[in-house]
Amino acid sequence: MTDIKKRLGTLFKVVGIILTLVGGYVVFVIWVAIQWTGPYAFQINLVILFSVILAIGINILVVGIILRHLARQIFLKKLDSMSQSDLAKMFDCPSSGNKGAVHLIKLVKDQILVKQSCPTLHPYGWNSKVRHLGIPLRLKDQCVPYFRDAVFRCFKCGQEATVDHVKFSGPWTLIKLSCPTHGNKLPTHKIWSTIYSDISNGVDATP
């Protein structure tokens, strides 16, 4: 149900933004034209029509924002009541059950933003095979074992991989992994350095 609310919220936001921009732009253009040419009946009708479209767009946008907010609140409540096994399952693909590679972890205010690939053809969303997670920062210590398990995996197939190269860049730790199947020609994993220090188990960085 949470995913449905989130997807509907995203759809409503996109549609609302489009209608709002189109309606607002046309109303503005016609209103400027009226100032130069005088009010004609068709212009007034167009202003009314696109004003209605503008109002509908704003309302749809607001509904989308509310739906996404509700989905977020439900997700946070579920996280607070999760057991350790539930937290572990959170890093499994909800479609295939396989474990993908967490290739980005970033701290933003009170959240840990995570991006995780799906190793199979089962997409996490409508048109993306990368799942985005927002985890409360207060759950960081509980999630460290699962970060450790998911980060050191091949982006392409999800199997365990070894560290080939580590580099520090600002707040990031950039990791290149080597997979038994796909070698080291894999995307770089970008992990927030404070998180990497918790999951690296003493892996040395290569300058």
C-alpha positions as CSV (number, residue, x, y, z in Angstrom):
1,M,0.0,0.0,0.0
2,T,2.9,2.3,0.8
3,D,4.4,1.8,-2.7
4,I,1.1,2.5,-4.3
5,K,0.7,5.8,-2.4
6,K,4.3,6.7,-3.3
7,R,3.8,5.9,-7.0
8,L,0.5,7.7,-7.2
9,G,2.0,10.7,-5.4
10,T,4.8,10.8,-7.9
11,L,2.3,10.5,-10.8
12,F,0.1,13.2,-9.4
13,K,3.1,15.5,-8.8
14,V,4.3,15.1,-12.4
15,V,0.8,15.7,-13.9
16,G,0.1,18.5,-11.5
17,I,3.4,20.3,-12.4
18,I,2.7,19.9,-16.1
19,L,-0.8,21.2,-15.9
20,T,0.2,24.1,-13.6
21,L,3.0,25.2,-15.9
22,V,0.9,24.9,-19.1
23,G,-2.1,26.6,-17.6
24,G,-0.1,29.4,-16.0
25,Y,2.0,30.0,-19.1
26,V,-1.0,30.2,-21.5
27,V,-3.0,32.4,-19.1
28,F,0.0,34.8,-18.8
29,V,0.5,34.9,-22.6
30,I,-3.1,35.6,-23.3
31,W,-3.4,38.2,-20.6
32,V,-0.4,40.0,-22.0
33,A,-2.0,39.8,-25.5
34,I,-5.2,41.3,-24.1
35,Q,-3.3,44.3,-22.8
36,W,-2.2,45.0,-26.4
37,T,-5.2,44.0,-28.5
38,G,-8.1,44.4,-26.1
39,P,-10.4,41.7,-24.7
40,Y,-11.9,39.5,-27.4
41,A,-14.5,36.8,-26.5
42,F,-12.2,33.9,-27.5
43,Q,-9.4,35.3,-25.4
44,I,-11.6,35.6,-22.4
45,N,-12.8,32.0,-23.0
46,L,-9.2,30.8,-23.3
47,V,-8.2,32.6,-20.1
48,I,-11.1,30.9,-18.3
49,L,-10.3,27.5,-19.7
50,F,-6.6,27.6,-18.9
51,S,-7.3,29.1,-15.5
52,V,-9.4,26.0,-14.7
53,I,-6.5,23.9,-16.0
54,L,-4.1,25.8,-13.8
55,A,-6.4,25.3,-10.7
56,I,-6.7,21.6,-11.5
57,G,-3.0,21.3,-11.9
58,I,-2.3,23.0,-8.5
59,N,-4.8,20.7,-6.8
60,I,-3.4,17.6,-8.3
61,L,0.1,18.7,-7.3
62,V,-1.0,19.2,-3.7
63,V,-2.6,15.8,-3.7
64,G,0.6,14.3,-5.0
65,I,2.7,15.9,-2.3
66,I,0.2,14.8,0.4
67,L,0.3,11.2,-0.9
68,R,4.1,11.0,-0.9
69,H,4.2,12.5,2.6
70,L,1.7,9.9,3.8
71,A,3.7,7.1,2.2
72,R,6.8,8.5,3.8
73,Q,5.2,8.6,7.3
74,I,3.8,5.0,6.9
75,F,7.3,3.8,5.8
76,L,8.9,5.5,8.9
77,K,6.4,3.9,11.2
78,K,7.1,0.5,9.7
79,L,10.8,1.0,10.2
80,D,10.4,1.9,13.8
81,S,8.5,-1.4,14.4
82,M,10.8,-3.6,12.3
83,S,12.7,-6.5,13.8
84,Q,16.2,-7.4,12.8
85,S,15.0,-9.9,10.2
86,D,12.7,-7.3,8.8
87,L,15.6,-4.9,8.4
88,A,17.6,-7.5,6.6
89,K,14.7,-8.2,4.2
90,M,14.5,-4.5,3.4
91,F,17.7,-4.9,1.4
92,D,16.3,-7.7,-0.7
93,C,14.6,-7.0,-4.1
94,P,10.9,-6.9,-3.3
95,S,10.2,-8.4,-6.7
96,S,12.7,-11.2,-7.0
97,G,14.0,-11.6,-3.4
98,N,17.6,-11.3,-4.6
99,K,20.1,-9.0,-2.9
100,G,21.4,-6.2,-5.0
101,A,24.4,-4.0,-4.6
102,V,24.1,-0.9,-2.5
103,H,26.1,1.5,-4.6
104,L,25.4,4.9,-2.9
105,I,25.0,5.8,0.7
106,K,24.7,9.5,1.7
107,L,23.9,11.2,4.9
108,V,21.4,14.1,4.5
109,K,20.2,15.8,7.7
110,D,18.4,13.1,9.7
111,Q,18.3,10.5,6.9
112,I,20.6,7.9,5.2
113,L,19.9,8.0,1.5
114,V,20.5,4.6,-0.1
115,K,20.6,3.5,-3.8
116,Q,20.5,-0.2,-4.5
117,S,20.6,-2.0,-7.8
118,C,18.4,-5.1,-8.7
119,P,20.6,-8.0,-10.0
120,T,17.7,-9.4,-12.0
121,L,15.2,-8.1,-14.6
122,H,12.7,-7.3,-11.8
123,P,12.5,-3.5,-11.6
124,Y,11.9,-1.8,-8.2
125,G,9.7,0.9,-9.9
126,W,7.9,1.4,-13.1
127,N,10.9,2.2,-15.3
128,S,14.0,1.9,-13.0
129,K,16.1,-1.0,-11.7
130,V,17.5,1.1,-9.0
131,R,15.7,1.5,-5.7
132,H,15.9,4.6,-3.5
133,L,15.6,4.2,0.2
134,G,15.5,6.9,2.9
135,I,16.4,5.4,6.3
136,P,16.2,7.4,9.6
137,L,19.7,8.2,10.9
138,R,18.8,6.8,14.3
139,L,18.7,3.3,12.7
140,K,22.3,3.6,11.4
141,D,23.9,1.2,13.9
142,Q,21.2,-1.4,13.4
143,C,21.7,-1.2,9.6
144,V,25.5,-1.4,9.6
145,P,25.6,-5.2,9.2
146,Y,23.2,-5.0,6.3
147,F,25.1,-2.1,4.6
148,R,28.3,-4.2,5.0
149,D,26.7,-7.1,3.3
150,A,25.1,-5.2,0.5
151,V,27.8,-2.7,-0.4
152,F,30.5,-5.3,-1.2
153,R,28.5,-6.9,-4.0
154,C,28.7,-6.8,-7.8
155,F,26.5,-4.1,-9.3
156,K,25.6,-6.4,-12.3
157,C,24.9,-9.7,-10.6
158,G,24.7,-9.1,-6.9
159,Q,27.2,-11.8,-5.9
160,E,29.9,-11.0,-3.3
161,A,32.8,-9.0,-4.6
162,T,36.2,-8.0,-3.3
163,V,37.6,-4.5,-3.0
164,D,39.9,-3.7,-5.8
165,H,40.5,0.0,-5.2
166,V,39.4,2.6,-2.6
167,K,39.8,6.4,-2.9
168,F,38.7,9.2,-0.7
169,S,37.1,12.3,-2.3
170,G,35.7,15.0,0.0
171,P,33.0,13.3,2.2
172,W,32.9,10.3,-0.1
173,T,34.7,7.0,-0.2
174,L,34.9,5.7,-3.8
175,I,35.1,2.0,-4.1
176,K,36.0,-0.1,-7.1
177,L,35.1,-3.8,-6.7
178,S,36.2,-7.0,-8.5
179,C,33.5,-9.6,-9.2
180,P,34.5,-13.3,-9.8
181,T,32.2,-13.2,-12.9
182,H,32.3,-9.6,-14.2
183,G,35.9,-8.6,-13.1
184,N,36.6,-5.0,-12.1
185,K,34.8,-3.2,-14.9
186,L,32.0,-2.1,-12.6
187,P,30.5,1.2,-11.6
188,T,32.1,3.0,-8.7
189,H,30.3,2.7,-5.4
190,K,30.0,6.1,-3.6
191,I,29.7,5.6,0.1
192,W,29.6,8.4,2.7
193,S,33.0,8.1,4.5
194,T,31.5,8.0,8.0
195,I,29.4,5.0,6.9
196,Y,32.3,3.4,5.2
197,S,34.4,3.5,8.3
198,D,31.7,1.5,10.1
199,I,31.4,-1.2,7.4
200,S,35.0,-1.5,6.0
201,N,36.4,-3.8,8.6
202,G,39.8,-2.2,8.3
203,V,40.1,-2.2,4.5
204,D,43.0,0.0,3.5
205,A,42.4,2.8,1.0
206,T,44.6,2.9,-2.1
207,P,45.7,6.5,-2.9
